[in-house]
Amino acid sequence: MRQFLLSLFVSTLLGAAILFFSPYFIGEIEPWSSDSYYYTGALVLAGFIMLVDRHASYESIFIGIVLGQAIYMFTFIPVDSLVGVALVIMAFKSLLSCVGLLLKSAISDVLHLIKGNT
């Protein structure tokens, strides 16, 4: 349980950081409506970073990334009538963090094969 909460906390911070750095990198407050690949890359990178810890669960990472973005959005971004649409888009696009998780797992498997550990 302690490991789950730690993973949830760190991934929540990463999720909030994605939205925090968005205006600095792409000039948009809402990165999901931008034409750049910042949001996609940041989500994949966040998923990849979170699995440095082998004991982190996929669920805690995904929930934390979505939760961090939602908390940041409701705290610092002006909320309008389309907030529901933004939350749905954010949740679906946050599934890209799972690509980072799968990428890390694939790299780990390849490294085990190269070392000869089966």
N, CA, C and O atoms as CSV, one atom per row, in Angstrom:
chain,resi,resn,atom,element,x,y,z
A,1,MET,N,N,0.821,-1.199,0.000
A,1,MET,CA,C,0.000,0.000,0.000
A,1,MET,C,C,0.863,1.260,0.000
A,1,MET,O,O,0.554,2.244,-0.672
A,2,ARG,N,N,1.936,1.209,0.757
A,2,ARG,CA,C,2.832,2.365,0.821
A,2,ARG,C,C,3.444,2.657,-0.548
A,2,ARG,O,O,3.555,3.813,-0.956
A,3,GLN,N,N,3.839,1.589,-1.256
A,3,GLN,CA,C,4.434,1.756,-2.581
A,3,GLN,C,C,3.415,2.330,-3.569
A,3,GLN,O,O,3.761,3.163,-4.406
A,4,PHE,N,N,2.162,1.884,-3.469
A,4,PHE,CA,C,1.105,2.393,-4.333
A,4,PHE,C,C,0.917,3.895,-4.124
A,4,PHE,O,O,0.822,4.655,-5.088
A,5,LEU,N,N,0.866,4.318,-2.855
A,5,LEU,CA,C,0.667,5.735,-2.556
A,5,LEU,C,C,1.861,6.583,-2.993
A,5,LEU,O,O,1.684,7.709,-3.458
A,6,LEU,N,N,3.066,6.053,-2.849
A,6,LEU,CA,C,4.250,6.782,-3.300
A,6,LEU,C,C,4.239,6.945,-4.820
A,6,LEU,O,O,4.530,8.026,-5.332
A,7,SER,N,N,3.906,5.880,-5.537
A,7,SER,CA,C,3.811,5.962,-7.000
A,7,SER,C,C,2.724,6.931,-7.421
A,7,SER,O,O,2.896,7.694,-8.371
A,8,LEU,N,N,1.606,6.899,-6.714
A,8,LEU,CA,C,0.504,7.807,-7.018
A,8,LEU,C,C,0.924,9.257,-6.801
A,8,LEU,O,O,0.598,10.121,-7.616
A,9,PHE,N,N,1.634,9.533,-5.726
A,9,PHE,CA,C,2.084,10.888,-5.423
A,9,PHE,C,C,3.066,11.407,-6.473
A,9,PHE,O,O,2.919,12.524,-6.969
A,10,VAL,N,N,4.064,10.595,-6.807
A,10,VAL,CA,C,5.077,11.035,-7.774
A,10,VAL,C,C,4.466,11.217,-9.163
A,10,VAL,O,O,4.778,12.184,-9.858
A,11,SER,N,N,3.600,10.295,-9.566
A,11,SER,CA,C,2.976,10.445,-10.888
A,11,SER,C,C,2.004,11.625,-10.915
A,11,SER,O,O,1.811,12.237,-11.966
A,12,THR,N,N,1.391,11.952,-9.778
A,12,THR,CA,C,0.543,13.145,-9.707
A,12,THR,C,C,1.383,14.402,-9.920
A,12,THR,O,O,0.966,15.326,-10.619
A,13,LEU,N,N,2.555,14.429,-9.318
A,13,LEU,CA,C,3.462,15.563,-9.544
A,13,LEU,C,C,3.885,15.663,-11.002
A,13,LEU,O,O,3.952,16.761,-11.555
A,14,LEU,N,N,4.170,14.530,-11.626
A,14,LEU,CA,C,4.544,14.548,-13.046
A,14,LEU,C,C,3.388,15.034,-13.917
A,14,LEU,O,O,3.600,15.799,-14.857
A,15,GLY,N,N,2.183,14.600,-13.612
A,15,GLY,CA,C,1.015,15.054,-14.364
A,15,GLY,C,C,0.817,16.558,-14.264
A,15,GLY,O,O,0.516,17.220,-15.258
A,16,ALA,N,N,0.988,17.092,-13.065
A,16,ALA,CA,C,0.865,18.543,-12.887
A,16,ALA,C,C,2.003,19.273,-13.593
A,16,ALA,O,O,1.800,20.359,-14.136
A,17,ALA,N,N,3.190,18.687,-13.590
A,17,ALA,CA,C,4.340,19.312,-14.250
A,17,ALA,C,C,4.137,19.419,-15.755
A,17,ALA,O,O,4.614,20.367,-16.379
A,18,ILE,N,N,3.438,18.462,-16.339
A,18,ILE,CA,C,3.163,18.509,-17.777
A,18,ILE,C,C,2.406,19.786,-18.127
A,18,ILE,O,O,2.753,20.478,-19.084
A,19,LEU,N,N,1.378,20.092,-17.352
A,19,LEU,CA,C,0.604,21.305,-17.626
A,19,LEU,C,C,1.343,22.565,-17.196
A,19,LEU,O,O,1.185,23.616,-17.818
A,20,PHE,N,N,2.141,22.474,-16.148
A,20,PHE,CA,C,2.906,23.626,-15.684
A,20,PHE,C,C,3.898,24.097,-16.742
A,20,PHE,O,O,4.012,25.298,-16.987
A,21,PHE,N,N,4.613,23.172,-17.368
A,21,PHE,CA,C,5.645,23.531,-18.344
A,21,PHE,C,C,5.098,23.791,-19.742
A,21,PHE,O,O,5.830,24.273,-20.606
A,22,SER,N,N,3.843,23.486,-19.977
A,22,SER,CA,C,3.250,23.670,-21.299
A,22,SER,C,C,3.385,25.097,-21.840
A,22,SER,O,O,3.794,25.250,-22.990
A,23,PRO,N,N,3.064,26.150,-21.076
A,23,PRO,CA,C,3.205,27.504,-21.628
A,23,PRO,C,C,4.645,27.861,-21.968
A,23,PRO,O,O,4.884,28.661,-22.873
A,24,TYR,N,N,5.599,27.285,-21.263
A,24,TYR,CA,C,7.006,27.595,-21.510
A,24,TYR,C,C,7.532,26.920,-22.771
A,24,TYR,O,O,8.372,27.485,-23.471
A,25,PHE,N,N,7.045,25.715,-23.067
A,25,PHE,CA,C,7.538,24.984,-24.230
A,25,PHE,C,C,6.761,25.265,-25.501
A,25,PHE,O,O,7.359,25.381,-26.570
A,26,ILE,N,N,5.438,25.377,-25.411
A,26,ILE,CA,C,4.642,25.548,-26.629
A,26,ILE,C,C,3.799,26.814,-26.637
A,26,ILE,O,O,3.178,27.130,-27.652
A,27,GLY,N,N,3.763,27.536,-25.542
A,27,GLY,CA,C,3.002,28.775,-25.491
A,27,GLY,C,C,1.509,28.580,-25.343
A,27,GLY,O,O,0.750,29.538,-25.493
A,28,GLU,N,N,1.067,27.377,-25.056
A,28,GLU,CA,C,-0.354,27.074,-24.877
A,28,GLU,C,C,-0.612,26.661,-23.438
A,28,GLU,O,O,0.172,25.910,-22.858
A,29,ILE,N,N,-1.696,27.142,-22.862
A,29,ILE,CA,C,-2.074,26.729,-21.514
A,29,ILE,C,C,-2.645,25.316,-21.538
A,29,ILE,O,O,-2.434,24.535,-20.610
A,30,GLU,N,N,-3.363,24.997,-22.596
A,30,GLU,CA,C,-3.971,23.675,-22.747
A,30,GLU,C,C,-3.214,22.911,-23.839
A,30,GLU,O,O,-3.497,23.099,-25.023
A,31,PRO,N,N,-2.267,22.062,-23.468
A,31,PRO,CA,C,-1.421,21.406,-24.467
A,31,PRO,C,C,-2.157,20.412,-25.346
A,31,PRO,O,O,-1.677,20.107,-26.437
A,32,TRP,N,N,-3.306,19.891,-24.918
A,32,TRP,CA,C,-4.029,18.918,-25.726
A,32,TRP,C,C,-4.664,19.555,-26.947
A,32,TRP,O,O,-5.042,18.837,-27.873
A,33,SER,N,N,-4.797,20.871,-26.988
A,33,SER,CA,C,-5.378,21.535,-28.159
A,33,SER,C,C,-4.313,22.144,-29.063
A,33,SER,O,O,-4.643,22.882,-29.992
A,34,SER,N,N,-3.065,21.852,-28.811
A,34,SER,CA,C,-1.960,22.403,-29.594
A,34,SER,C,C,-1.605,21.467,-30.749
A,34,SER,O,O,-1.946,20.284,-30.733
A,35,ASP,N,N,-0.919,22.011,-31.742
A,35,ASP,CA,C,-0.481,21.205,-32.882
A,35,ASP,C,C,0.887,20.569,-32.663
A,35,ASP,O,O,1.355,19.819,-33.519
A,36,SER,N,N,1.531,20.848,-31.550
A,36,SER,CA,C,2.870,20.306,-31.307
A,36,SER,C,C,2.776,18.904,-30.700
A,36,SER,O,O,1.701,18.443,-30.318
A,37,TYR,N,N,3.919,18.252,-30.623
A,37,TYR,CA,C,4.002,16.922,-30.034
A,37,TYR,C,C,4.440,16.975,-28.574
A,37,TYR,O,O,4.814,15.951,-28.003
A,38,TYR,N,N,4.397,18.149,-27.969
A,38,TYR,CA,C,4.820,18.285,-26.576
A,38,TYR,C,C,3.992,17.398,-25.652
A,38,TYR,O,O,4.550,16.656,-24.844
A,39,TYR,N,N,2.680,17.466,-25.762
A,39,TYR,CA,C,1.810,16.739,-24.842
A,39,TYR,C,C,1.990,15.232,-24.989
A,39,TYR,O,O,2.073,14.508,-23.997
A,40,THR,N,N,2.048,14.773,-26.222
A,40,THR,CA,C,2.261,13.346,-26.472
A,40,THR,C,C,3.596,12.899,-25.904
A,40,THR,O,O,3.672,11.893,-25.199
A,41,GLY,N,N,4.646,13.644,-26.210
A,41,GLY,CA,C,5.973,13.290,-25.727
A,41,GLY,C,C,6.080,13.356,-24.213
A,41,GLY,O,O,6.721,12.504,-23.598
A,42,ALA,N,N,5.455,14.361,-23.607
A,42,ALA,CA,C,5.514,14.497,-22.147
A,42,ALA,C,C,4.794,13.349,-21.459
A,42,ALA,O,O,5.259,12.863,-20.428
A,43,LEU,N,N,3.667,12.907,-22.006
A,43,LEU,CA,C,2.941,11.791,-21.413
A,43,LEU,C,C,3.722,10.481,-21.532
A,43,LEU,O,O,3.795,9.706,-20.578
A,44,VAL,N,N,4.300,10.242,-22.702
A,44,VAL,CA,C,5.105,9.032,-22.886
A,44,VAL,C,C,6.315,9.065,-21.959
A,44,VAL,O,O,6.650,8.055,-21.339
A,45,LEU,N,N,6.962,10.206,-21.862
A,45,LEU,CA,C,8.121,10.345,-20.991
A,45,LEU,C,C,7.745,10.169,-19.516
A,45,LEU,O,O,8.496,9.553,-18.759
A,46,ALA,N,N,6.615,10.694,-19.110
A,46,ALA,CA,C,6.176,10.537,-17.719
A,46,ALA,C,C,5.943,9.065,-17.390
A,46,ALA,O,O,6.336,8.603,-16.319
A,47,GLY,N,N,5.313,8.331,-18.290
A,47,GLY,CA,C,5.116,6.897,-18.068
A,47,GLY,C,C,6.429,6.145,-18.019
A,47,GLY,O,O,6.591,5.219,-17.224
A,48,PHE,N,N,7.367,6.539,-18.867
A,48,PHE,CA,C,8.684,5.905,-18.901
A,48,PHE,C,C,9.446,6.186,-17.605
A,48,PHE,O,O,10.054,5.283,-17.031
A,49,ILE,N,N,9.414,7.416,-17.154
A,49,ILE,CA,C,10.123,7.801,-15.923
A,49,ILE,C,C,9.559,7.066,-14.710
A,49,ILE,O,O,10.311,6.627,-13.839
A,50,MET,N,N,8.253,6.936,-14.657
A,50,MET,CA,C,7.634,6.332,-13.485
A,50,MET,C,C,7.991,4.862,-13.312
A,50,MET,O,O,7.989,4.367,-12.185
A,51,LEU,N,N,8.287,4.170,-14.361
A,51,LEU,CA,C,8.605,2.760,-14.203
A,51,LEU,C,C,10.077,2.509,-13.936
A,51,LEU,O,O,10.536,1.370,-14.034
A,52,VAL,N,N,10.824,3.550,-13.602
A,52,VAL,CA,C,12.180,3.340,-13.121
A,52,VAL,C,C,12.101,2.505,-11.836
A,52,VAL,O,O,12.949,1.654,-11.569
A,53,ASP,N,N,11.065,2.778,-11.064
A,53,ASP,CA,C,10.790,1.973,-9.876
A,53,ASP,C,C,10.033,0.721,-10.324
A,53,ASP,O,O,8.931,0.824,-10.863
A,54,ARG,N,N,10.606,-0.436,-10.106
A,54,ARG,CA,C,10.003,-1.682,-10.583
A,54,ARG,C,C,8.702,-2.038,-9.874
A,54,ARG,O,O,7.888,-2.789,-10.412
A,55,HIS,N,N,8.506,-1.517,-8.695
A,55,HIS,CA,C,7.343,-1.895,-7.913
A,55,HIS,C,C,6.128,-1.012,-8.178
A,55,HIS,O,O,5.064,-1.239,-7.604
A,56,ALA,N,N,6.273,-0.020,-9.029
A,56,ALA,CA,C,5.149,0.876,-9.335
A,56,ALA,C,C,4.127,0.134,-10.189
A,56,ALA,O,O,4.488,-0.606,-11.104
A,57,SER,N,N,2.865,0.336,-9.886
A,57,SER,CA,C,1.816,-0.328,-10.654
A,57,SER,C,C,1.338,0.582,-11.786
A,57,SER,O,O,1.394,1.808,-11.687
A,58,TYR,N,N,0.875,-0.038,-12.843
A,58,TYR,CA,C,0.375,0.718,-13.992
A,58,TYR,C,C,-0.820,1.581,-13.593
A,58,TYR,O,O,-0.962,2.716,-14.049
A,59,GLU,N,N,-1.668,1.031,-12.745
A,59,GLU,CA,C,-2.870,1.759,-12.352
A,59,GLU,C,C,-2.527,3.034,-11.589
A,59,GLU,O,O,-3.086,4.098,-11.857
A,60,SER,N,N,-1.611,2.917,-10.642
A,60,SER,CA,C,-1.270,4.098,-9.839
A,60,SER,C,C,-0.611,5.171,-10.697
A,60,SER,O,O,-0.801,6.365,-10.463
A,61,ILE,N,N,0.148,4.752,-11.669
A,61,ILE,CA,C,0.819,5.720,-12.538
A,61,ILE,C,C,-0.202,6.456,-13.409
A,61,ILE,O,O,-0.179,7.684,-13.489
A,62,PHE,N,N,-1.090,5.713,-14.057
A,62,PHE,CA,C,-2.082,6.338,-14.926
A,62,PHE,C,C,-3.020,7.239,-14.128
A,62,PHE,O,O,-3.280,8.374,-14.529
A,63,ILE,N,N,-3.524,6.746,-13.008
A,63,ILE,CA,C,-4.431,7.536,-12.174
A,63,ILE,C,C,-3.732,8.789,-11.672
A,63,ILE,O,O,-4.327,9.867,-11.654
A,64,GLY,N,N,-2.478,8.657,-11.264
A,64,GLY,CA,C,-1.737,9.800,-10.759
A,64,GLY,C,C,-1.504,10.867,-11.814
A,64,GLY,O,O,-1.630,12.058,-11.531
A,65,ILE,N,N,-1.165,10.449,-13.032
A,65,ILE,CA,C,-0.921,11.412,-14.106
A,65,ILE,C,C,-2.207,12.168,-14.450
A,65,ILE,O,O,-2.182,13.384,-14.641
A,66,VAL,N,N,-3.318,11.455,-14.528
A,66,VAL,CA,C,-4.597,12.115,-14.805
A,66,VAL,C,C,-4.997,13.018,-13.641
A,66,VAL,O,O,-5.449,14.143,-13.851
A,67,LEU,N,N,-4.831,12.528,-12.422
A,67,LEU,CA,C,-5.185,13.298,-11.234
A,67,LEU,C,C,-4.351,14.573,-11.126
A,67,LEU,O,O,-4.884,15.633,-10.800
A,68,GLY,N,N,-3.059,14.480,-11.396
A,68,GLY,CA,C,-2.192,15.653,-11.337
A,68,GLY,C,C,-2.587,16.718,-12.343
A,68,GLY,O,O,-2.570,17.910,-12.038
A,69,GLN,N,N,-2.944,16.279,-13.547
A,69,GLN,CA,C,-3.380,17.240,-14.563
A,69,GLN,C,C,-4.709,17.883,-14.171
A,69,GLN,O,O,-4.898,19.086,-14.353
A,70,ALA,N,N,-5.624,17.085,-13.635
A,70,ALA,CA,C,-6.927,17.623,-13.240
A,70,ALA,C,C,-6.780,18.613,-12.081
A,70,ALA,O,O,-7.402,19.676,-12.091
A,71,ILE,N,N,-5.972,18.274,-11.101
A,71,ILE,CA,C,-5.763,19.186,-9.974
A,71,ILE,C,C,-5.138,20.487,-10.450
A,71,ILE,O,O,-5.555,21.570,-10.039
A,72,TYR,N,N,-4.131,20.379,-11.321
A,72,TYR,CA,C,-3.486,21.588,-11.838
A,72,TYR,C,C,-4.484,22.417,-12.652
A,72,TYR,O,O,-4.527,23.641,-12.535
A,73,MET,N,N,-5.275,21.745,-13.468
A,73,MET,CA,C,-6.219,22.457,-14.321
A,73,MET,C,C,-7.252,23.216,-13.485
A,73,MET,O,O,-7.533,24.381,-13.768
A,74,PHE,N,N,-7.815,22.581,-12.470
A,74,PHE,CA,C,-8.825,23.246,-11.651
A,74,PHE,C,C,-8.224,24.311,-10.737
A,74,PHE,O,O,-8.934,25.210,-10.286
A,75,THR,N,N,-6.936,24.218,-10.464
A,75,THR,CA,C,-6.296,25.182,-9.569
A,75,THR,C,C,-5.783,26.412,-10.306
A,75,THR,O,O,-5.954,27.535,-9.831
A,76,PHE,N,N,-5.151,26.209,-11.470
A,76,PHE,CA,C,-4.433,27.308,-12.109
A,76,PHE,C,C,-4.956,27.733,-13.476
A,76,PHE,O,O,-4.608,28.818,-13.941
A,77,ILE,N,N,-5.758,26.940,-14.119
A,77,ILE,CA,C,-6.256,27.277,-15.457
A,77,ILE,C,C,-7.698,27.762,-15.326
A,77,ILE,O,O,-8.500,27.143,-14.627
A,78,PRO,N,N,-8.032,28.872,-15.997
A,78,PRO,CA,C,-9.417,29.345,-15.931
A,78,PRO,C,C,-10.378,28.294,-16.499
A,78,PRO,O,O,-10.211,27.832,-17.628
A,79,VAL,N,N,-11.365,27.934,-15.714
A,79,VAL,CA,C,-12.314,26.889,-16.098
A,79,VAL,C,C,-13.495,27.535,-16.800
A,79,VAL,O,O,-14.053,28.521,-16.319
A,80,ASP,N,N,-13.875,26.966,-17.954
A,80,ASP,CA,C,-15.033,27.478,-18.678
A,80,ASP,C,C,-16.059,26.358,-18.841
A,80,ASP,O,O,-15.979,25.337,-18.158
A,81,SER,N,N,-16.998,26.544,-19.722
A,81,SER,CA,C,-18.083,25.576,-19.881
A,81,SER,C,C,-17.633,24.282,-20.561
A,81,SER,O,O,-18.357,23.286,-20.523
A,82,LEU,N,N,-16.468,24.281,-21.173
A,82,LEU,CA,C,-15.974,23.085,-21.856
A,82,LEU,C,C,-15.032,22.252,-20.997
A,82,LEU,O,O,-14.251,21.461,-21.527
A,83,VAL,N,N,-15.091,22.416,-19.692
A,83,VAL,CA,C,-14.183,21.699,-18.806
A,83,VAL,C,C,-14.417,20.187,-18.887
A,83,VAL,O,O,-13.466,19.416,-18.761
A,84,GLY,N,N,-15.641,19.757,-19.091
A,84,GLY,CA,C,-15.930,18.327,-19.230
A,84,GLY,C,C,-15.261,17.730,-20.454
A,84,GLY,O,O,-14.708,16.631,-20.402
A,85,VAL,N,N,-15.316,18.466,-21.559
A,85,VAL,CA,C,-14.660,18.015,-22.788
A,85,VAL,C,C,-13.149,17.938,-22.584
A,85,VAL,O,O,-12.503,16.991,-23.031
A,86,ALA,N,N,-12.597,18.932,-21.912
A,86,ALA,CA,C,-11.155,18.941,-21.646
A,86,ALA,C,C,-10.753,17.752,-20.783
A,86,ALA,O,O,-9.710,17.142,-21.021
A,87,LEU,N,N,-11.561,17.419,-19.791
A,87,LEU,CA,C,-11.242,16.271,-18.932
A,87,LEU,C,C,-11.283,14.955,-19.701
A,87,LEU,O,O,-10.446,14.079,-19.483
A,88,VAL,N,N,-12.253,14.816,-20.595
A,88,VAL,CA,C,-12.347,13.590,-21.403
A,88,VAL,C,C,-11.154,13.478,-22.342
A,88,VAL,O,O,-10.551,12.410,-22.450
A,89,ILE,N,N,-10.810,14.560,-23.020
A,89,ILE,CA,C,-9.649,14.559,-23.921
A,89,ILE,C,C,-8.377,14.265,-23.141
A,89,ILE,O,O,-7.535,13.482,-23.583
A,90,MET,N,N,-8.242,14.891,-21.988
A,90,MET,CA,C,-7.057,14.693,-21.159
A,90,MET,C,C,-6.962,13.239,-20.700
A,90,MET,O,O,-5.872,12.667,-20.712
A,91,ALA,N,N,-8.059,12.639,-20.304
A,91,ALA,CA,C,-8.044,11.251,-19.844
A,91,ALA,C,C,-7.669,10.297,-20.974
A,91,ALA,O,O,-6.863,9.387,-20.775
A,92,PHE,N,N,-8.250,10.500,-22.163
A,92,PHE,CA,C,-7.924,9.623,-23.278
A,92,PHE,C,C,-6.475,9.796,-23.736
A,92,PHE,O,O,-5.785,8.816,-24.014
A,93,LYS,N,N,-6.026,11.032,-23.813
A,93,LYS,CA,C,-4.646,11.257,-24.233
A,93,LYS,C,C,-3.655,10.781,-23.179
A,93,LYS,O,O,-2.520,10.438,-23.508
A,94,SER,N,N,-4.069,10.759,-21.927
A,94,SER,CA,C,-3.182,10.276,-20.870
A,94,SER,C,C,-2.929,8.776,-20.978
A,94,SER,O,O,-2.010,8.252,-20.349
A,95,LEU,N,N,-3.729,8.099,-21.758
A,95,LEU,CA,C,-3.443,6.690,-22.027
A,95,LEU,C,C,-2.094,6.533,-22.728
A,95,LEU,O,O,-1.507,5.451,-22.726
A,96,LEU,N,N,-1.610,7.619,-23.327
A,96,LEU,CA,C,-0.288,7.574,-23.960
A,96,LEU,C,C,0.815,7.325,-22.933
A,96,LEU,O,O,1.899,6.866,-23.296
A,97,SER,N,N,0.560,7.616,-21.679
A,97,SER,CA,C,1.557,7.313,-20.655
A,97,SER,C,C,1.785,5.807,-20.581
A,97,SER,O,O,2.866,5.360,-20.199
A,98,CYS,N,N,0.776,5.029,-20.942
A,98,CYS,CA,C,0.938,3.572,-20.958
A,98,CYS,C,C,1.907,3.133,-22.049
A,98,CYS,O,O,2.546,2.090,-21.921
A,99,VAL,N,N,2.023,3.911,-23.113
A,99,VAL,CA,C,3.011,3.613,-24.154
A,99,VAL,C,C,4.412,3.723,-23.560
A,99,VAL,O,O,5.278,2.894,-23.839
A,100,GLY,N,N,4.628,4.741,-22.750
A,100,GLY,CA,C,5.912,4.873,-22.062
A,100,GLY,C,C,6.164,3.714,-21.126
A,100,GLY,O,O,7.295,3.244,-21.001
A,101,LEU,N,N,5.117,3.251,-20.469
A,101,LEU,CA,C,5.247,2.108,-19.578
A,101,LEU,C,C,5.613,0.851,-20.364
A,101,LEU,O,O,6.480,0.083,-19.947
A,102,LEU,N,N,4.950,0.646,-21.499
A,102,LEU,CA,C,5.250,-0.519,-22.331
A,102,LEU,C,C,6.640,-0.427,-22.943
A,102,LEU,O,O,7.329,-1.438,-23.079
A,103,LEU,N,N,7.053,0.773,-23.311
A,103,LEU,CA,C,8.384,0.974,-23.869
A,103,LEU,C,C,9.448,0.611,-22.853
A,103,LEU,O,O,10.431,-0.048,-23.190
A,104,LYS,N,N,9.263,1.032,-21.618
A,104,LYS,CA,C,10.213,0.713,-20.565
A,104,LYS,C,C,10.265,-0.791,-20.331
A,104,LYS,O,O,11.343,-1.353,-20.140
A,105,SER,N,N,9.113,-1.444,-20.344
A,105,SER,CA,C,9.065,-2.889,-20.148
A,105,SER,C,C,9.771,-3.621,-21.291
A,105,SER,O,O,10.483,-4.599,-21.061
A,106,ALA,N,N,9.571,-3.145,-22.520
A,106,ALA,CA,C,10.227,-3.775,-23.667
A,106,ALA,C,C,11.739,-3.611,-23.602
A,106,ALA,O,O,12.479,-4.554,-23.881
A,107,ILE,N,N,12.202,-2.419,-23.234
A,107,ILE,CA,C,13.641,-2.188,-23.106
A,107,ILE,C,C,14.222,-3.083,-22.015
A,107,ILE,O,O,15.307,-3.641,-22.176
A,108,SER,N,N,13.509,-3.215,-20.925
A,108,SER,CA,C,13.955,-4.069,-19.823
A,108,SER,C,C,14.061,-5.520,-20.273
A,108,SER,O,O,15.033,-6.197,-19.938
A,109,ASP,N,N,13.080,-6.010,-21.025
A,109,ASP,CA,C,13.123,-7.388,-21.522
A,109,ASP,C,C,14.286,-7.609,-22.474
A,109,ASP,O,O,14.948,-8.645,-22.414
A,110,VAL,N,N,14.539,-6.648,-23.350
A,110,VAL,CA,C,15.660,-6.770,-24.291
A,110,VAL,C,C,16.987,-6.794,-23.544
A,110,VAL,O,O,17.878,-7.570,-23.886
A,111,LEU,N,N,17.123,-5.951,-22.528
A,111,LEU,CA,C,18.358,-5.938,-21.747
A,111,LEU,C,C,18.571,-7.251,-21.007
A,111,LEU,O,O,19.705,-7.712,-20.877
A,112,HIS,N,N,17.494,-7.854,-20.522
A,112,HIS,CA,C,17.619,-9.157,-19.865
A,112,HIS,C,C,18.044,-10.228,-20.856
A,112,HIS,O,O,18.835,-11.108,-20.517
A,113,LEU,N,N,17.529,-10.163,-22.077
A,113,LEU,CA,C,17.928,-11.133,-23.101
A,113,LEU,C,C,19.392,-10.959,-23.487
A,113,LEU,O,O,20.104,-11.942,-23.693
A,114,ILE,N,N,19.835,-9.719,-23.585
A,114,ILE,CA,C,21.231,-9.463,-23.947
A,114,ILE,C,C,22.172,-9.960,-22.865
A,114,ILE,O,O,23.229,-10.519,-23.158
A,115,LYS,N,N,21.785,-9.756,-21.618
A,115,LYS,CA,C,22.634,-10.206,-20.500
A,115,LYS,C,C,22.598,-11.726,-20.341
A,115,LYS,O,O,23.479,-12.311,-19.711
A,116,GLY,N,N,21.590,-12.351,-20.907
A,116,GLY,CA,C,21.464,-13.796,-20.781
A,116,GLY,C,C,20.626,-14.234,-19.597
A,116,GLY,O,O,20.571,-15.423,-19.280
A,117,ASN,N,N,19.981,-13.298,-18.945
A,117,ASN,CA,C,19.094,-13.625,-17.825
A,117,ASN,C,C,17.720,-13.928,-18.382
A,117,ASN,O,O,17.086,-13.051,-18.970
A,118,THR,N,N,17.254,-15.128,-18.212
A,118,THR,CA,C,15.928,-15.469,-18.710
A,118,THR,C,C,14.985,-15.742,-17.594
A,118,THR,O,O,13.816,-16.046,-17.834
